[in-house]
Amino acid sequence: MTYELIIIGGGIQGVATAYELAKRRAGKILLLEKTILTGGSTGSCAAGIRAQFGSEFNVRLMARSLEIFEHMDEELGYTKEYLELWQGGYLVLAYSGKEFEGLKRNAEVQHRFGLDTAILSPEEVERDFPRVNIDGVVGATYHSRDGHADPFRVTFAYAEAARKLGVEIREWTPVSEILVQNGKVRGVKLQDGSEEYSDRVLVTAGAWSTALLKTAGIDLPLWGEKHEILITEPWERVLGPMVISFSRGFYIQQRPHGSFIMGLPPVNPEHWYEPEEFDFSSSMDFLMRMTKEATHVLPFLQGVNIVRQWAGLYEMTPDHHHAIGPVDEVEGLWVAAGGSGHGFMFGPAMAEQLSKWMSGNSMDIDLTPLAPGRFKKGALVVEPAVVG
């Protein structure tokens, strides 16, 4: 069958983009997911949402994403309670003078785009967040509109809205090859040998995007990096914000039902380009390092039981920014991947702007600096506010 667009990947990026394009009457759209919606990085993420970045581009994009999350109940027809949108803020801790100066510079950028980020002394952190251990803390920043949402429910809400607009979504439908003829994309071959046709294909398959693009002759510097997360038993509500440190790498949040979710980057991350290399096993190393960091910054967590831990993939690029836009070498082939640990939070705004780009409309936030061709040109985009 022939479609106006085929999207490969059923995480937040692919599903939200399908919805936004359907809203703009982009024609017949087919979305293919190899397992279930949210079966990749979206479903294993910590679901944080923050505008506390350091580059103007990311601050603008996340300011818009926050607005979309805040009005998602009106847009998609599901309540904020159902979507588990919780805006308890992000508390970003600095453990050196140099790090604190960097946070203050980031806050200046955020202020320019209308974000009310507070700069806090250790004493103010202790006053406002008495459960947080300020030992070694030099300063912090806090933005009250940051928070988190449920990645499953948000993605499913987008999927339901997309279906109502005519998008065809197929789960358990792996793509084995992107079909190219005379330098133009012409569709996809499925694992069962059948083919679907379109002169436009959008790859939103996270860390699996690299292998898919190789079938079209495209070598994109995007790799999977294993990150682990754990969740505790429910506890009384005592922590409003997500507590994070860019230098020490930890992030800890308390979900609405009381459990704490926390993560920490690997000490020596491996770069995996092929799906056969991906490792989703849990490690004792992460468990020991994570519990040490968590009980230092939040001492009351000592004695709280851990329910489970899991691993997922950050889809990394050399500059920790998405690769998003048309692929120069193959006409009609687009990519939107490489969120580098921030794909869920950027997803709604990225989908909105990408859909405008793909439908020939003006973007409010220019995504062209993130086009995948920038890596060959050496035109990397720097972001200082990255965990780990």
Residue, then its C-alpha position, 0 to 999 in steps of 0.5 A: m500500500t502507498y502512504e504519504l508518510i511512513i514513520i518508523g518508531g513508536g516512542i514519544q517522538g514518532v507518535a507525537t509527530a504523527y499526531e501533529l502531522a495529521k492535525r496539519r492534514a498531511g495525508k495518509i500516515l503509517l506508523l510502524e513499531k517493532t514491539i509495542l508503543t513505548g517499547g524502546s527508550t520512551g518506556s524506560c526513561a525517568a520521564g523528567i521535564r525541565a527547561q533548565f538548559g544552557s543553550e538558547f536553542n534548548v531553553r526556547l524549545m523546552a519552554r515551548s514543550l512545557e507549555i504543551f505539557e501544561h495544556m495537554d489535557e485540553e489538546l489530547g482530552y486526558t486529565k493531568e492526573y491521568l497523565e501524571l503531570w507533576q510540576g514540583g520543579y527541578l532543584v539543580l545542585a552545584y558542588s563547586g564554585k565553577e559549577f555554580e557559576g555555570l548554573k547562574r549563566n544558564a539561569e540568565v539564558q532562561h530568564r531571557f526567555g521568560l523562565d522564572t529560575a531562582i538562584l539559591s544559596p545553600e542556606e536557601v536550599e536548606r530553608d526551602f527543601p529541608r530534606v536535602n542534605i546541603d553538605g558540599v553544596v555551593g549553590a543551586t537553581y530551581h525552576s518551579r514549572d519543571g517536573h515529570a509526566d508518565p511516558f506511557r500515558v502521554t504517548f498512548a494519549y498521543a496515539e489515540a488522538a492520532r488514530k482519531l485523525g486517521v493515522e494507521i498504527r501497527e505494533w509488532t511490525p519490525v522494519s528490516e530495510i528502508l527502500v531506496q531507488n535512484g537516490k530517493v526513498r520509496g518505502v520500507k521492507l518489513q521483517d515478514g518480507s512485505e513492503e509498504y510504499s511512500d516517497r517520505v520515510l521518517v525514522t524515529a527509532g531511537a538507538w535503533s535508528t542507526a542500523l535502520l539508516k545503514t540499510a539506506g546507505i546512511d552512516l549517522p553518528l548515533w549510538g546507544e548508551k546503557h543507563e540504569i534506573l531504580i524505583t523504591e517502595p512508596w513512601e510518604r510525600v516529602l520531596g517536591p522537586m527532581v533533585i539533580s547534579f550535572s557534575r555528580g550525575f544523579y537525579i532523584q524524584q518522588r512520583p505522585h504515588g510516593s515511590f522514588i525513581m532515581g538514576l546515575p550514568p555509567v562510569n565507563p559508557e560503551h558506544w553501541y551501534e548495532p542492536e545485537e550489542f544492546d545490553f539491558s541487564s541490571s548491574m550491582d555496580f549501579l545499585m551500589r553507586m546509586t544508593k550511596e549517592a541517594t542516601h547522601v543527598l537524601p539521608f532519609l532514604q536509608g532503609v527505604n526498600i528498592v522494588r526493582q531496577w532496569a536499564g534502557l538506552y540513551e540515544m547519543t550523538p556527538d554533541h548531545h543534541h537530536a539529529i532531526g531533519p532531512v537526510d542529504e544523501v537520500e531524497g525523502l528520508w527524514v530522521a528524528a532521533g538522538g535525544s541523548g537522555h532528553g527525548f521524552m521532555f523535548g518530544p512534544a515541542m520537537a514533534e510540533q516544530l518538525s511537523k511544521w517543517m515537514s509540511g512546508n510551514s514556518m517553524d517558530i523555533d528553527l530546527t535546521p541547526l540540528a539537521p543530521g548533516r551537521f556532523k559531517k560539517g563539524a557544526l556541532v551544537v553545544e549544551p552545557a547542562v547535561v547530567g553525567 
